[in-house]
Amino acid sequence: MDNKQTTAITIGLNLDNEEFDYSMDELTALANANNIEVLSTLVQELDHPDSATYFGKGKVEELATDIIDYDADMIIVNDELSPSQLRNLEKKTNTKVIDRTGLILEIFGTRAQTHEAKLQVQLAKLEYQLPRLHTSASQRLDQQGGGGFANRGSGESQIELNRRAIERDVTHIKNELKAIQKSDKTQRKQRDSTNIPTVALVGYTNAGKSTIMNQLVGRYGENVDKQIMVKNMLFATLNTSVRKITFPDNKDMLLSDTVGFVSKLPHQLVQAFRSTLSEAANADLLIQVVDESDENKELMMDTTMKTLKEIGVENVPMITVFNKADLANEKRPEHVGEDLIISANEDDSIDELVKVIKKNSYSNYAVAEFIVPFDKGEIINYLNNNANVLATDYLAEGTKIKAELPASQMDRFKDYIIKNED
C-alpha cells in the first residue's frame, strides 16, 4: 500500500501587502493541517494578478519546472482564483491546482463531526463550486468521472443539469439548517430564561481557546469528562462547545468555545457558520484569546475583529486574554488595563482569569441580609445551594443569612430582607 504523503508547492502574489509574508506562512500551516507537505514556495511581486494565469508568463514557466524538479503533487495558491485562472494554471503546469479557499474548505470538510457542521461545510462547498462548474465539465462535485468535449451540446446540457442539481441540494441543505437553527434558538431561549451569564471564547485558530475551556471545565464543570480536543493544529475542531460552569460561590455560567478564525476566511464559510458562531453573537461577554508568543498577534487580532463584524457580532463587551506568555518568557498573570496576560497551563493564570470573568459577568449581583423563619427551611436550602452565602447566624426569630445573588431574584425573598448593600 502506498502511504506517500501528498506534496505541494505554495505560490503567492505580493501586491505590496504588509501581511503577505504572514499569509504565506499561514498557507503552509493550513497545508500541514490538511496533511500536505510543502516542498517549496514561489512568490512574485506584481501590481495585480494576471487575469489568465494569476502569475505572469515567465513565473508560470518557472513554476512548471519546479513541479517537475520537486515531483510535487499539487499547487496551492494563496488567493482565491477565478474559474479560468484555475483551469489555465492547471493546463500550463499539468498539475492539480487548489486555491486558498478550496484548501480551507477541504480542511473543514475533514474536521466536521456534527451533523450541523457537515451540512454547513457541504453548503459552503456547493456555493464555492457552483460558478466553477464549467472547469470540470460533466463531473458532479461529489463524483470522480470521465467525460470529454466531443459533443459540445450534450456537455453544455450536462453542466446545466449539474447546476440545477446543485441548486436543489443547496435549497435542501438550507432548509435542513433552518430546522436545526430553530431548535438551537429554542434551547438558547430556555438558557436565557435562567438569567445565567454566557461567556464565549473567540479568536484566532490555535490561540489556546480550547485549553482555557478545558481548564475551566476541569475545575468547575458539572461533568469534567466533557472536555474538548486540544491539538497544535489550525482548525483542530469546528464544533462550538457549550459547558456549564459553577464556581465555589454558587455562581453559574455558560461557557462556549467557538471555531477559530483565520485570515482570508472564505466568505462561503463565514456565511455557513453564522449559526455556529451565534453563541458569540448572543454572549454577555466575549473573551478574545490571542497567542502572545506569535509575532503576528496584531494581525490575528485584526482578523478576529473583522470576522466578528462580518458575522454580525457587535456591541458585545469583550476582554482580551494574551495566552502562551510562557512561550514568550513574559511575566504572568499580568493585567494590562482590562486585559490579561496569562499562560493557560498555569494555575495562577487561570485563577486570575476567573477573577476577571467574574468581575465582568456578575455586575448584576447584589448583597443582602435576610432573616428567614425556622419553618421556611426550603428558603434556607435554596440560598445555601444557589447563592454565595457570606455569613450565617442563628437568632431567636430565625436564621440570619448574608448572601450574594442576582438582583433579579431579590424580589423573590423581599419579605425576609432586613438590609440591602450596594
C-alpha positions in Angstrom: 0.0 0.0 0.0 1.4 3.4 -1.0 1.5 5.7 2.0 3.3 8.6 0.2 2.3 11.9 1.7 0.7 14.4 -0.6 3.2 17.2 -1.5 2.7 20.7 -2.8 4.4 23.9 -3.9 2.7 27.0 -2.5 2.6 30.2 -4.6 1.5 33.7 -3.9 1.5 37.2 -5.3 2.9 40.1 -3.2 0.8 43.0 -4.2 2.7 45.3 -1.8 0.8 43.9 1.1 2.4 44.2 4.5 0.6 41.0 5.6 1.9 39.0 2.7 4.8 37.1 4.4 2.5 36.2 7.3 -0.3 34.9 5.0 2.2 32.7 3.1 3.4 31.2 6.4 -0.2 30.6 7.3 -0.8 29.0 4.0 1.9 26.4 4.8 0.3 25.8 8.2 -3.1 25.3 6.5 -1.5 22.8 4.1 0.1 20.9 7.0 -3.3 20.9 8.8 -4.6 19.1 5.7 -1.7 16.6 5.9 0.1 18.1 2.9 3.8 18.6 2.9 5.0 21.9 1.4 8.2 21.3 -0.6 8.8 24.8 -1.9 7.3 28.3 -2.1 7.3 30.5 -5.2 6.3 34.2 -5.0 6.1 37.0 -7.4 5.6 40.8 -7.0 3.0 42.3 -9.3 0.6 45.2 -9.2 -2.3 42.9 -9.9 -2.8 39.2 -10.7 -2.6 38.1 -14.3 -6.2 37.7 -15.4 -5.5 34.4 -17.2 -3.0 32.6 -15.1 -2.6 34.5 -11.8 1.2 34.5 -12.2 3.0 36.2 -15.1 4.1 34.1 -18.1 7.7 33.7 -17.0 6.8 32.8 -13.5 4.3 30.2 -14.7 7.1 28.6 -16.7 9.3 28.6 -13.6 6.5 27.0 -11.6 6.1 24.2 -14.2 9.8 23.5 -14.0 9.7 23.4 -10.1 6.8 21.0 -10.2 9.0 18.6 -12.2 12.1 19.2 -10.1 10.3 18.7 -6.8 8.0 16.0 -8.1 5.1 17.8 -6.3 1.6 16.5 -6.4 -0.2 19.9 -6.5 0.0 23.7 -6.4 -1.6 25.6 -3.6 -2.4 29.3 -4.3 -2.5 31.9 -1.6 -5.6 33.6 -3.1 -9.0 32.6 -4.4 -8.7 32.0 -8.2 -11.3 32.6 -10.8 -12.5 29.5 -12.7 -10.5 30.5 -15.8 -7.3 31.1 -13.8 -7.7 27.7 -12.1 -8.2 26.0 -15.4 -5.4 27.8 -17.2 -2.9 27.3 -14.5 -3.6 23.6 -14.3 -3.3 23.3 -18.1 0.1 25.1 -18.2 1.6 23.2 -15.3 -0.1 19.9 -15.9 -0.7 19.8 -12.2 -3.7 19.9 -9.8 -4.2 23.4 -8.5 -6.1 24.3 -5.4 -6.6 27.8 -4.1 -6.7 29.1 -0.5 -10.5 28.9 -0.3 -10.6 25.3 -1.7 -7.9 24.3 0.8 -9.8 25.7 3.8 -13.0 24.0 2.6 -11.2 20.7 2.4 -9.9 21.1 6.0 -13.4 22.0 7.2 -14.7 19.0 5.4 -12.3 16.7 7.1 -12.8 18.2 10.6 -16.6 18.5 10.6 -18.1 16.0 13.1 -21.6 17.0 14.0 -24.5 16.8 11.5 -24.9 20.6 11.5 -21.2 21.2 10.8 -21.2 18.7 8.0 -24.2 20.4 6.4 -22.6 23.8 6.8 -19.4 22.6 5.1 -21.3 20.9 2.3 -23.3 24.1 1.7 -20.1 26.2 1.6 -18.5 23.7 -0.9 -21.5 23.7 -3.2 -21.7 27.5 -3.2 -18.0 27.7 -3.9 -18.2 25.2 -6.7 -21.3 26.4 -8.4 -19.6 29.2 -10.5 -16.7 26.7 -11.3 -18.8 24.0 -12.9 -17.5 24.6 -16.4 -14.0 24.0 -15.2 -14.9 20.3 -14.7 -17.4 19.9 -17.5 -19.6 16.9 -16.9 -18.3 15.9 -13.5 -20.6 16.1 -10.5 -19.0 17.6 -7.4 -19.2 14.5 -5.3 -18.1 12.1 -8.0 -15.0 11.3 -10.0 -15.8 10.6 -13.6 -14.7 10.7 -17.2 -16.3 12.5 -20.0 -14.9 14.9 -22.6 -15.9 17.6 -25.0 -16.7 15.5 -28.1 -20.3 16.5 -28.0 -20.4 20.2 -27.1 -24.1 20.4 -26.9 -24.5 17.4 -24.6 -21.7 18.8 -22.4 -23.5 22.1 -22.0 -26.7 20.3 -21.2 -24.8 18.2 -18.6 -23.4 21.3 -17.0 -26.9 22.8 -16.7 -28.2 19.6 -15.2 -25.4 19.6 -12.7 -26.2 23.3 -11.9 -29.8 22.5 -11.2 -28.9 19.5 -9.1 -26.5 21.6 -7.0 -29.1 24.4 -6.6 -31.6 21.8 -5.4 -29.0 20.5 -2.9 -28.3 24.0 -1.7 -32.0 24.6 -1.1 -32.4 21.3 0.7 -29.4 21.9 3.0 -30.5 25.5 3.8 -33.9 24.2 4.8 -32.4 21.5 7.0 -30.1 24.0 8.6 -33.1 26.3 9.3 -34.8 23.5 11.2 -31.6 22.9 13.3 -31.2 26.6 13.9 -34.8 26.9 15.0 -34.2 24.1 17.6 -31.0 25.8 18.7 -32.9 29.1 19.2 -35.4 27.3 21.4 -32.7 25.8 23.5 -31.0 29.2 23.7 -34.2 30.9 24.9 -34.6 28.3 27.6 -31.0 29.0 28.7 -31.6 32.8 28.6 -34.7 32.4 30.8 -32.4 31.2 33.6 -30.5 34.5 33.6 -27.2 32.6 33.7 -24.4 34.8 32.2 -23.0 33.5 28.9 -19.3 33.8 28.0 -17.9 33.0 24.6 -14.2 32.3 23.8 -13.3 33.8 20.4 -10.1 34.4 18.5 -7.6 33.1 16.0 -7.4 29.3 15.5 -4.7 27.7 17.6 -4.6 30.6 20.1 -5.4 28.3 23.1 -9.2 28.7 23.4 -9.8 25.0 23.9 -7.0 24.8 26.6 -8.7 27.6 28.6 -12.1 25.9 28.1 -10.7 22.6 29.4 -9.0 24.2 32.4 -12.2 25.8 33.5 -14.3 22.7 32.8 -11.8 20.6 34.7 -12.1 22.8 37.8 -15.7 23.9 37.8 -17.6 22.0 35.2 -20.7 19.8 36.0 -19.0 16.9 34.1 -15.2 17.1 34.0 -15.2 14.3 31.4 -16.8 16.7 28.9 -13.5 18.3 27.9 -12.8 19.1 24.3 -10.0 18.2 21.9 -6.8 20.2 22.1 -4.3 19.9 19.2 -1.5 22.1 17.9 -3.1 22.5 14.5 -5.2 25.0 12.7 -8.9 24.2 12.9 -8.4 21.2 15.2 -12.1 21.3 15.9 -15.1 23.0 14.3 -17.7 22.4 16.9 -19.0 25.1 19.2 -18.9 23.5 22.6 -21.1 24.9 25.5 -20.4 23.8 29.1 -22.0 24.9 32.4 -19.6 26.2 34.9 -20.4 26.5 38.6 -17.9 28.4 40.8 -17.4 27.6 44.5 -19.5 30.6 45.4 -22.5 29.1 43.6 -22.3 31.5 40.6 -23.2 29.7 37.4 -22.0 30.5 33.9 -22.4 29.0 30.4 -19.0 29.0 28.6 -18.7 28.4 24.9 -15.6 27.7 22.7 -16.2 28.8 19.2 -14.5 27.8 15.9 -11.2 29.7 15.4 -10.7 32.3 12.8 -8.0 32.6 10.1 -7.1 35.4 7.7 -9.0 35.4 4.4 -11.6 33.0 5.8 -13.8 32.2 2.8 -17.0 34.2 2.6 -18.9 30.9 2.0 -17.7 29.6 5.3 -18.4 32.7 7.2 -22.0 32.6 5.9 -22.4 28.9 6.5 -21.0 29.0 10.1 -23.0 32.1 11.1 -25.3 30.0 13.2 -22.5 28.1 14.8 -20.9 31.4 15.7 -24.2 32.8 17.1 -23.0 31.7 20.5 -20.6 34.6 20.3 -23.3 36.9 19.0 -25.6 36.1 21.9 -23.0 36.1 24.6 -23.0 38.5 27.5 -19.2 38.7 27.4 -16.6 37.8 24.8 -13.1 36.7 25.7 -10.7 37.2 22.8 -7.8 34.7 23.1 -4.6 35.8 21.5 -1.3 34.0 21.1 1.1 36.3 22.9 4.1 34.4 21.6 3.2 35.0 18.0 4.9 38.0 16.3 1.8 38.4 14.1 -0.6 38.7 17.0 -1.7 42.2 15.9 -2.8 40.8 12.5 -4.6 38.0 14.3 -6.5 40.4 16.5 -7.4 42.4 13.4 -8.7 39.3 11.7 -10.8 38.4 14.7 -12.4 41.8 14.9 -13.1 41.8 11.1 -14.6 38.3 11.3 -16.8 39.2 14.3 -18.1 42.2 12.5 -18.8 40.2 9.3 -20.9 37.7 11.2 -22.8 40.5 13.0 -21.2 40.3 16.4 -21.1 43.9 17.6 -21.6 45.8 20.8 -20.8 42.8 23.0 -18.5 43.6 25.9 -15.0 42.0 25.3 -11.8 41.4 27.2 -8.6 40.3 25.6 -6.6 37.5 27.1 -3.0 37.2 25.8 -2.2 33.5 26.2 1.0 31.5 25.9 3.0 34.1 27.7 5.3 31.3 29.0 6.5 30.8 25.4 7.3 34.5 25.2 9.0 34.5 28.6 6.7 37.2 29.8 5.5 37.9 33.3 2.2 36.3 34.0 -0.5 36.7 35.1 -0.3 40.4 34.4 -3.0 42.9 33.9 -2.9 45.4 31.0 -5.8 47.7 31.7 -8.9 45.5 31.4 -7.0 42.8 29.5 -4.8 40.0 30.9 -1.6 38.2 30.1 -1.6 34.5 31.1 -0.4 31.0 30.4 -3.5 28.7 30.2 -1.4 25.8 31.5 -0.6 27.5 34.8 -3.0 27.5 37.8 -2.3 31.1 39.0 -3.1 32.4 35.5 -6.4 30.6 35.5 -7.1 31.9 39.0 -6.6 35.5 37.7 -8.7 34.8 34.6 -11.6 33.6 36.8 -11.4 36.9 38.7 -11.6 38.9 35.5 -14.5 36.8 34.2 -16.4 37.2 37.4 -15.8 41.0 37.6 -17.2 41.3 34.1 -20.1 38.8 34.4 -21.8 39.4 37.7 -22.2 43.1 38.0 -25.9 42.5 38.3 -25.4 40.6 41.6 -26.3 42.3 44.9 -25.7 41.5 48.6 -28.4 41.5 51.2 -29.1 40.3 54.7 -32.1 38.1 55.4 -33.8 36.7 58.5 -35.7 33.6 57.5 -38.1 31.9 60.0 -37.1 28.4 61.0 -40.2 26.9 59.4 -39.0 28.2 56.0 -36.3 25.6 55.5 -36.8 25.5 51.8 -35.6 29.1 51.5 -32.6 28.4 53.6 -31.8 25.4 51.4 -32.2 27.5 48.2 -29.9 30.2 49.4 -27.3 27.7 50.6 -27.4 25.9 47.2 -27.8 28.8 44.8 -26.4 31.9 46.4 -23.0 33.0 47.6 -23.6 32.8 51.4 -21.2 35.1 53.1 -22.4 34.7 56.7 -24.9 32.7 58.8 -26.2 33.3 62.3 -29.0 31.9 64.4 -31.3 34.3 66.2 -34.4 33.8 68.2 -36.7 34.9 65.3 -34.9 32.7 62.7 -31.8 32.2 60.6 -29.8 35.3 59.7 -28.1 35.0 56.3 -25.9 37.4 54.4 -25.8 36.3 50.8 -24.9 37.5 47.3 -27.3 36.6 44.5 -28.7 38.1 41.2 -30.6 41.3 41.8 -33.4 39.9 39.7 -34.0 37.3 42.4 -34.2 39.7 45.3 -37.9 40.3 44.9 -38.5 36.6 45.5 -37.2 37.0 49.0 -38.2 40.6 49.7 -40.3 39.6 52.7 -37.2 38.4 54.5 -34.7 41.2 53.6 -33.6 43.3 56.5 -30.7 45.1 54.8 -29.6 45.7 51.2 -26.0 46.5 50.4 -24.8 48.4 47.3 
